[in-house]
Each structure stands twice: as C-alpha cells, then as structure tokens.
Amino acid sequence: MGVPSRRDPALSVALWLSWGAALGVAACVLALLAQSGELQALRAEVAKLKEAGGSPLGKRPQVLPLHQAQSLGESPVWRLQTLSRQRRGAVPSHRHQLKSEAWARGWGPESDSGGGGRPGPRMRCSGEPQLRRAPRTLPPPEKRSVLHLAPTNKTSRKHDDVTEVMWIPALRQGHALEPHIHGVQVRETGVYLLYSQVLFHDVTFTMGQVVSREGQGGEQILSRCVRSMPPDPNLAYNSCYSAGVFRLHRGDTVSLIIPRAGASFDLSPHGTFLGLVRL
C-alpha cells in the first residue's frame, strides 16, 4: 500500500480561499456596477431638475428614514444628495412655496392680466380686488342768509308819538329772512347779527331809534340809540348806529321806530338802513 500524501488538506484550503477571494471580488464588482448605475440615474435627474428650474411647487421631495429608504430601493447616496440639495436651497422652503403660490394666484402686488404684461389689480387674501377710495370732496359752503333794507318813505303816528320807516330790500340772500314794509320777518330760528342806522336832520335836542322784536313772547326791545342834536339847522346832522347779536325765532318780526312823531331824517340808502345776517 502507498503512503498517503500530506499536501491534500493544504491544497483544499488554498482552493477554498481562492474561490472565496474570487467570489468577493465578483461581489465588489457587482456592487460597484450597481452604484455606478444609481449615480448615473441621479445625474440624469439632477440635469432634469436644472432644466426645469427646480422641483414643482407644492411637491416637495419627501426624505424617508434610512431603513425605509433602503427598503424602497433608495441608497444612502440618494438620501445624502437630497439633504445636500435642501441645505443649498435647491428644494424650496415652505414659506417660499406659499409666496410663490400667492404670486401664481394673483395675490402679489402685481399680476399679469390676460397675459398682456400689464399689471393687474392688487388682490387681498380673500381674492377680492382692493377698492381705491375716491378723493374726498368737501360740500360747497352754505350761503348765509342776509337781508339789507334801505328806506323808501316814512309814516308818523301822532297818538303814539312815533315815526315808522318804510323799507325796500337793497340786498337779499338766502331764505331765512323775509322783507316787510315796516321791518323783517324771521322764517328760520337761529342766531342773527342785527345792525341799524338813522341819519337825523332835526333840531330837536335829542333824537334816537329803537329796534324791537315782536313774536310769541310779546314785544321786546333789542337795541336803542340816542343822540344829542345841535340847535342850528345848518349843523343839525347826526347819525345814530346800533348793532348786536340776538337769537331770533321763527315768526318774529323785527322793526325800527323813531320815538318822535314827525321826525326828520335822511332817506338815502347810505344814511339810513336796517339789516340782519344769520350767523
């Protein structure tokens, strides 16, 4: 019988090791090829994103955890590339998406209307156009009621020892005052400026005028004026003027009398007059 060879175990071990090394190299080559294919696909997708100007609005890429990514076929390299793009700003943030959506819906300061390039109306968050306020215009100032009377004649009542003046309107504005032959009738309640003047030409030692109001409360004296007259007829000229502010009521009648029968005075409109102005 022959002697058994001692190299058989060593040869078997060497063969197993060589086969294991060959299988390991083959596995590494396959892994490299697979990773190279994934990198090629990643580059193609990045190129598409660059051409399209980024990812579509409202569709943010969802980054899954590592174990889910591996279960769905995503490699760690894909996850790292996605996180890197988010940090660099390639993937728009949530605030940027909301702003872009607002511009797309016409809520921005300017939006194209009809594609003509002209700025459209500014929109509110509710989508309704913001209305511009019309320029504020002040109403025209209300004209004050004015009535200025000039004398036209005179009458005397000897039993009452008074002289009344007959008037005609020289200036009239508004509807609150109504001229009367012996005075003024008030048609609207309010505050009025009352003025009167009489230019006397009389040698009586004192002359004067009284302006009174007659209404529902009876007769009331509003103003009184008294002047001393010189005894010389050539010098017996003197004017008596009075004015005041009073509250008159609708229906009142304002009149001027001279408490002297047969009084002599100037009937010119610049010497004798009576007037009221509503304030």
DOLO-245867 format. One record per residue (C-alpha): residue number from 1; residue in one letter; y, x, z. Coordinates in nm, 4 decimals. Layout:
NODE, seq, type, v, u, w
NODE, NUM, A, Y, X, Z
...
***
This chain:
NODE, seq, type, v, u, w
NODE, 1, M, 0.0000, 0.0000, 0.0000
NODE, 2, G, 0.3509, 0.1225, -0.0847
NODE, 3, V, 0.6298, 0.1830, 0.1647
NODE, 4, P, 0.8907, -0.0933, 0.1696
NODE, 5, S, 1.2454, 0.0059, 0.0563
NODE, 6, R, 1.5227, 0.0273, 0.3209
NODE, 7, R, 1.8081, -0.0463, 0.0676
NODE, 8, D, 1.7282, -0.4152, 0.0172
NODE, 9, P, 1.9339, -0.5503, 0.3163
NODE, 10, A, 2.2318, -0.3331, 0.2315
NODE, 11, L, 2.2204, -0.4339, -0.1299
NODE, 12, S, 2.2088, -0.8014, -0.0349
NODE, 13, V, 2.5092, -0.7657, 0.1909
NODE, 14, A, 2.7019, -0.5837, -0.0823
NODE, 15, L, 2.6202, -0.8540, -0.3305
NODE, 16, W, 2.7316, -1.1281, -0.0901
NODE, 17, L, 3.0552, -0.9513, -0.0200
NODE, 18, S, 3.1302, -0.9005, -0.3882
NODE, 19, W, 3.0625, -1.2648, -0.4621
NODE, 20, G, 3.2838, -1.3705, -0.1720
NODE, 21, A, 3.5651, -1.1468, -0.2919
NODE, 22, A, 3.5333, -1.2836, -0.6440
NODE, 23, L, 3.5481, -1.6410, -0.5138
NODE, 24, G, 3.8540, -1.5587, -0.3006
NODE, 25, V, 4.0335, -1.4061, -0.5971
NODE, 26, A, 3.9484, -1.7080, -0.8091
NODE, 27, A, 4.0811, -1.9445, -0.5383
NODE, 28, C, 4.4053, -1.7462, -0.5134
NODE, 29, V, 4.4458, -1.7549, -0.8899
NODE, 30, L, 4.3922, -2.1315, -0.8936
NODE, 31, A, 4.6439, -2.1790, -0.6086
NODE, 32, L, 4.8999, -1.9666, -0.7901
NODE, 33, L, 4.8470, -2.1620, -1.1098
NODE, 34, A, 4.8906, -2.4922, -0.9244
NODE, 35, Q, 5.2057, -2.3712, -0.7501
NODE, 36, S, 5.3407, -2.2428, -1.0814
NODE, 37, G, 5.2880, -2.5866, -1.2367
NODE, 38, E, 5.4685, -2.7549, -0.9463
NODE, 39, L, 5.7599, -2.5123, -0.9785
NODE, 40, Q, 5.7818, -2.5887, -1.3497
NODE, 41, A, 5.7916, -2.9618, -1.2753
NODE, 42, L, 6.0581, -2.9017, -1.0081
NODE, 43, R, 6.2723, -2.7045, -1.2525
NODE, 44, A, 6.2430, -2.9806, -1.5122
NODE, 45, E, 6.3510, -3.2428, -1.2563
NODE, 46, V, 6.6444, -3.0302, -1.1386
NODE, 47, A, 6.7531, -2.9889, -1.5009
NODE, 48, K, 6.7422, -3.3678, -1.5477
NODE, 49, L, 6.9452, -3.4202, -1.2335
NODE, 50, K, 7.2100, -3.1732, -1.3539
NODE, 51, E, 7.2337, -3.3510, -1.6899
NODE, 52, A, 7.2603, -3.6925, -1.5235
NODE, 53, G, 7.5236, -3.5671, -1.2746
NODE, 54, G, 7.3199, -3.6156, -0.9597
NODE, 55, S, 7.0889, -3.8817, -0.8295
NODE, 56, P, 7.1747, -4.2520, -0.8977
NODE, 57, L, 7.3958, -4.4291, -0.6440
NODE, 58, G, 7.2164, -4.6286, -0.3879
NODE, 59, K, 6.8814, -4.4442, -0.4410
NODE, 60, R, 6.8768, -4.1530, -0.2049
NODE, 61, P, 6.5608, -3.9450, -0.2213
NODE, 62, Q, 6.3540, -4.0006, 0.0878
NODE, 63, V, 6.2232, -3.6861, 0.2518
NODE, 64, L, 5.8912, -3.7506, 0.4144
NODE, 65, P, 5.7438, -3.5569, 0.7052
NODE, 66, L, 5.5270, -3.2589, 0.6216
NODE, 67, H, 5.1910, -3.4228, 0.6867
NODE, 68, Q, 5.2894, -3.7339, 0.4808
NODE, 69, A, 5.4252, -3.5167, 0.2018
NODE, 70, Q, 5.1003, -3.3235, 0.1876
NODE, 71, S, 4.9028, -3.6471, 0.1886
NODE, 72, L, 5.1115, -3.7800, -0.1018
NODE, 73, G, 5.0762, -3.4602, -0.3002
NODE, 74, E, 5.4194, -3.3111, -0.2149
NODE, 75, S, 5.4081, -2.9417, -0.1477
NODE, 76, P, 5.6144, -2.7683, 0.1250
NODE, 77, V, 5.8157, -2.6070, -0.1530
NODE, 78, W, 5.9287, -2.9519, -0.2758
NODE, 79, R, 6.0364, -3.0502, 0.0781
NODE, 80, L, 6.2352, -2.7299, 0.1234
NODE, 81, Q, 6.4056, -2.7733, -0.2141
NODE, 82, T, 6.5022, -3.1322, -0.1288
NODE, 83, L, 6.6501, -3.0305, 0.2078
NODE, 84, S, 6.8410, -2.7480, 0.0404
NODE, 85, R, 6.9933, -2.9882, -0.2153
NODE, 86, Q, 7.1030, -3.2236, 0.0623
NODE, 87, R, 7.2754, -2.9430, 0.2505
NODE, 88, R, 7.4555, -2.8216, -0.0614
NODE, 89, G, 7.5832, -3.1724, -0.1384
NODE, 90, A, 7.3686, -3.2400, -0.4433
NODE, 91, V, 7.2457, -3.5605, -0.2779
NODE, 92, P, 7.5482, -3.7867, -0.1972
NODE, 93, S, 7.6006, -3.8867, 0.1623
NODE, 94, H, 7.6024, -4.2473, 0.2824
NODE, 95, R, 7.9823, -4.2544, 0.3098
NODE, 96, H, 8.0178, -4.1148, -0.0404
NODE, 97, Q, 7.7813, -4.3820, -0.1698
NODE, 98, L, 7.9845, -4.6617, -0.0082
NODE, 99, K, 8.3071, -4.5203, -0.1529
NODE, 100, S, 8.1540, -4.4893, -0.4978
NODE, 101, E, 8.0173, -4.8434, -0.4818
NODE, 102, A, 8.3635, -4.9726, -0.3813
NODE, 103, W, 8.5207, -4.7979, -0.6802
NODE, 104, A, 8.2490, -4.9349, -0.9077
NODE, 105, R, 8.3149, -5.2919, -0.7855
NODE, 106, G, 8.6897, -5.2641, -0.8338
NODE, 107, W, 8.7907, -5.2301, -0.4674
NODE, 108, G, 8.9625, -4.8988, -0.5219
NODE, 109, P, 9.3358, -4.8513, -0.5716
NODE, 110, E, 9.2934, -4.8720, -0.9485
NODE, 111, S, 9.0116, -5.0034, -1.1626
NODE, 112, D, 8.9780, -5.0462, -1.5347
NODE, 113, S, 9.0167, -5.3995, -1.6591
NODE, 114, G, 8.8390, -5.4760, -1.9804
NODE, 115, G, 8.7661, -5.1102, -2.0491
NODE, 116, G, 9.1149, -5.0589, -2.1892
NODE, 117, G, 9.2038, -4.7827, -1.9470
NODE, 118, R, 9.4813, -4.9842, -1.7804
NODE, 119, P, 9.4849, -5.0117, -1.4022
NODE, 120, G, 9.3523, -5.3435, -1.2841
NODE, 121, P, 9.4644, -5.5432, -0.9808
NODE, 122, R, 9.4204, -5.3996, -0.6353
NODE, 123, M, 9.1329, -5.5705, -0.4607
NODE, 124, R, 9.0719, -5.6471, -0.0980
NODE, 125, C, 8.7394, -5.6098, 0.0777
NODE, 126, S, 8.6720, -5.9769, 0.0138
NODE, 127, G, 8.7083, -5.9201, -0.3593
NODE, 128, E, 9.0250, -6.1294, -0.3923
NODE, 129, P, 9.3319, -5.9765, -0.5607
NODE, 130, Q, 9.6152, -5.8857, -0.3273
NODE, 131, L, 9.9158, -6.1075, -0.3950
NODE, 132, R, 10.2559, -5.9452, -0.4126
NODE, 133, R, 10.5316, -6.1047, -0.2133
NODE, 134, A, 10.8140, -6.2475, -0.4151
NODE, 135, P, 11.1570, -6.0974, -0.3464
NODE, 136, R, 11.3273, -6.2846, -0.0695
NODE, 137, T, 11.6368, -6.4661, -0.1857
NODE, 138, L, 11.8951, -6.5972, 0.0574
NODE, 139, P, 12.0167, -6.9534, 0.0098
NODE, 140, P, 12.3750, -6.9885, -0.1117
NODE, 141, P, 12.6221, -7.0153, 0.1745
NODE, 142, E, 12.7136, -7.3718, 0.2615
NODE, 143, K, 13.0717, -7.4606, 0.1822
NODE, 144, R, 13.2795, -7.5610, 0.4805
NODE, 145, S, 13.4449, -7.8985, 0.4816
NODE, 146, V, 13.8214, -7.8548, 0.4509
NODE, 147, L, 14.0970, -8.1113, 0.4224
NODE, 148, H, 14.4663, -8.0210, 0.3930
NODE, 149, L, 14.7213, -8.3001, 0.3791
NODE, 150, A, 15.0793, -8.2971, 0.2530
NODE, 151, P, 15.3447, -8.5618, 0.3385
NODE, 152, T, 15.4386, -8.8213, 0.0847
NODE, 153, N, 15.6519, -9.0608, 0.2912
NODE, 154, K, 15.7298, -9.1823, 0.6461
NODE, 155, T, 15.7476, -9.5097, 0.8339
NODE, 156, S, 15.9164, -9.5988, 1.1637
NODE, 157, R, 15.8153, -9.8409, 1.4347
NODE, 158, K, 16.1208, -9.9086, 1.6418
NODE, 159, H, 15.9426, -10.1179, 1.9006
NODE, 160, D, 15.7119, -9.8248, 1.9741
NODE, 161, D, 15.9868, -9.5627, 1.9135
NODE, 162, V, 15.7601, -9.3560, 1.6838
NODE, 163, T, 15.7693, -9.2257, 1.3303
NODE, 164, E, 15.4438, -9.2077, 1.1316
NODE, 165, V, 15.3775, -8.9746, 0.8411
NODE, 166, M, 15.2030, -9.0915, 0.5267
NODE, 167, W, 14.9736, -8.8277, 0.3756
NODE, 168, I, 14.8074, -8.7353, 0.0491
NODE, 169, P, 14.5277, -8.4750, 0.0131
NODE, 170, A, 14.6527, -8.1404, -0.1159
NODE, 171, L, 14.3192, -7.9572, -0.0739
NODE, 172, R, 13.9772, -8.1064, -0.0157
NODE, 173, Q, 13.6298, -7.9536, 0.0077
NODE, 174, G, 13.3061, -8.0976, 0.1434
NODE, 175, H, 13.2238, -8.4471, 0.2611
NODE, 176, A, 13.2710, -8.4284, 0.6383
NODE, 177, L, 13.6363, -8.5381, 0.6271
NODE, 178, E, 13.7862, -8.8422, 0.4602
NODE, 179, P, 14.1647, -8.8630, 0.3968
NODE, 180, H, 14.3502, -9.1654, 0.5271
NODE, 181, I, 14.7031, -9.2799, 0.4560
NODE, 182, H, 14.8077, -9.2102, 0.8170
NODE, 183, G, 14.5585, -8.9349, 0.9012
NODE, 184, V, 14.1981, -8.8189, 0.8659
NODE, 185, Q, 13.8712, -8.9987, 0.9321
NODE, 186, V, 13.5777, -8.7850, 1.0546
NODE, 187, R, 13.2453, -8.8565, 0.8809
NODE, 188, E, 13.0270, -8.5893, 1.0468
NODE, 189, T, 13.0151, -8.4843, 1.4109
NODE, 190, G, 13.0989, -8.1181, 1.4666
NODE, 191, V, 13.3491, -7.8579, 1.5791
NODE, 192, Y, 13.6751, -7.8512, 1.3836
NODE, 193, L, 13.9866, -7.6392, 1.3636
NODE, 194, L, 14.2906, -7.8667, 1.3724
NODE, 195, Y, 14.6393, -7.7480, 1.2728
NODE, 196, S, 14.9673, -7.9287, 1.2104
NODE, 197, Q, 15.3330, -7.8527, 1.1488
NODE, 198, V, 15.6516, -8.0543, 1.1110
NODE, 199, L, 15.9807, -7.9033, 0.9908
NODE, 200, F, 16.2541, -8.1055, 1.1597
NODE, 201, H, 16.6084, -8.1507, 1.0334
NODE, 202, D, 16.7584, -8.3560, 1.3142
NODE, 203, V, 17.0441, -8.3145, 1.5603
NODE, 204, T, 16.8551, -8.4888, 1.8419
NODE, 205, F, 16.8382, -8.2408, 2.1315
NODE, 206, T, 16.4538, -8.2390, 2.1360
NODE, 207, M, 16.2035, -8.3189, 1.8664
NODE, 208, G, 15.8276, -8.2926, 1.8644
NODE, 209, Q, 15.4933, -8.4054, 1.7323
NODE, 210, V, 15.1735, -8.5415, 1.8860
NODE, 211, V, 14.8279, -8.5208, 1.7278
NODE, 212, S, 14.5782, -8.7672, 1.8730
NODE, 213, R, 14.2223, -8.8800, 1.8191
NODE, 214, E, 14.1155, -9.2434, 1.8254
NODE, 215, G, 13.7452, -9.3250, 1.8483
NODE, 216, Q, 13.4797, -9.4987, 2.0540
NODE, 217, G, 13.6130, -9.3483, 2.3772
NODE, 218, G, 13.9640, -9.4720, 2.3101
NODE, 219, E, 14.2711, -9.2690, 2.2205
NODE, 220, Q, 14.3030, -8.9037, 2.3256
NODE, 221, I, 14.5884, -8.6585, 2.2714
NODE, 222, L, 14.4615, -8.3346, 2.1140
NODE, 223, S, 14.7827, -8.1308, 2.0785
NODE, 224, R, 15.1541, -8.1653, 2.1488
NODE, 225, C, 15.4545, -7.9648, 2.0348
NODE, 226, V, 15.8224, -7.9925, 2.1441
NODE, 227, R, 16.1272, -7.8102, 2.0018
NODE, 228, S, 16.4930, -7.7972, 2.1012
NODE, 229, M, 16.7313, -7.8738, 1.8170
NODE, 230, P, 17.0845, -7.7336, 1.7705
NODE, 231, P, 17.3693, -7.9908, 1.7640
NODE, 232, D, 17.5224, -7.8546, 1.4437
NODE, 233, P, 17.3826, -8.0485, 1.1433
NODE, 234, N, 17.4051, -7.7381, 0.9268
NODE, 235, L, 17.1863, -7.5456, 1.1711
NODE, 236, A, 16.9571, -7.8264, 1.2893
NODE, 237, Y, 16.6388, -7.6884, 1.1352
NODE, 238, N, 16.3351, -7.6065, 1.3433
NODE, 239, S, 15.9583, -7.6189, 1.2848
NODE, 240, C, 15.7013, -7.7305, 1.5385
NODE, 241, Y, 15.3499, -7.5904, 1.4901
NODE, 242, S, 15.0331, -7.6514, 1.6899
NODE, 243, A, 14.6643, -7.5685, 1.6428
NODE, 244, G, 14.3379, -7.5870, 1.8339
NODE, 245, V, 13.9587, -7.6178, 1.8128
NODE, 246, F, 13.8041, -7.9510, 1.9052
NODE, 247, R, 13.4731, -8.1314, 1.8901
NODE, 248, L, 13.5109, -8.4490, 1.6908
NODE, 249, H, 13.2614, -8.7284, 1.6474
NODE, 250, R, 13.1719, -8.9401, 1.3529
NODE, 251, G, 13.4097, -9.2326, 1.3185
NODE, 252, D, 13.7064, -9.0622, 1.4886
NODE, 253, T, 14.0486, -9.0957, 1.3287
NODE, 254, V, 14.2973, -8.8094, 1.3650
NODE, 255, S, 14.6660, -8.8936, 1.3174
NODE, 256, L, 15.0069, -8.7313, 1.3697
NODE, 257, I, 15.3090, -8.9159, 1.5065
NODE, 258, I, 15.6632, -8.8149, 1.5963
NODE, 259, P, 15.7665, -8.9815, 1.9270
NODE, 260, R, 16.1087, -9.0704, 1.7951
NODE, 261, A, 16.1981, -9.3649, 1.5716
NODE, 262, G, 16.3868, -9.2726, 1.2564
NODE, 263, A, 16.3109, -8.9016, 1.2906
NODE, 264, S, 16.4419, -8.6780, 1.0161
NODE, 265, F, 16.2110, -8.4045, 0.8890
NODE, 266, D, 16.1218, -8.2171, 0.5722
NODE, 267, L, 15.8717, -8.3880, 0.3407
NODE, 268, S, 15.7921, -8.0730, 0.1407
NODE, 269, P, 15.4254, -7.9608, 0.1489
NODE, 270, H, 15.5180, -7.6145, 0.2785
NODE, 271, G, 15.7309, -7.7502, 0.5658
NODE, 272, T, 15.5149, -8.0355, 0.6976
NODE, 273, F, 15.1373, -8.0554, 0.6778
NODE, 274, L, 14.8198, -8.1515, 0.8608
NODE, 275, G, 14.4740, -8.0001, 0.8153
NODE, 276, L, 14.1204, -7.9739, 0.9526
NODE, 277, V, 13.8433, -7.7204, 0.8877
NODE, 278, R, 13.4855, -7.7700, 1.0020
NODE, 279, L, 13.3565, -7.4588, 1.1753
***
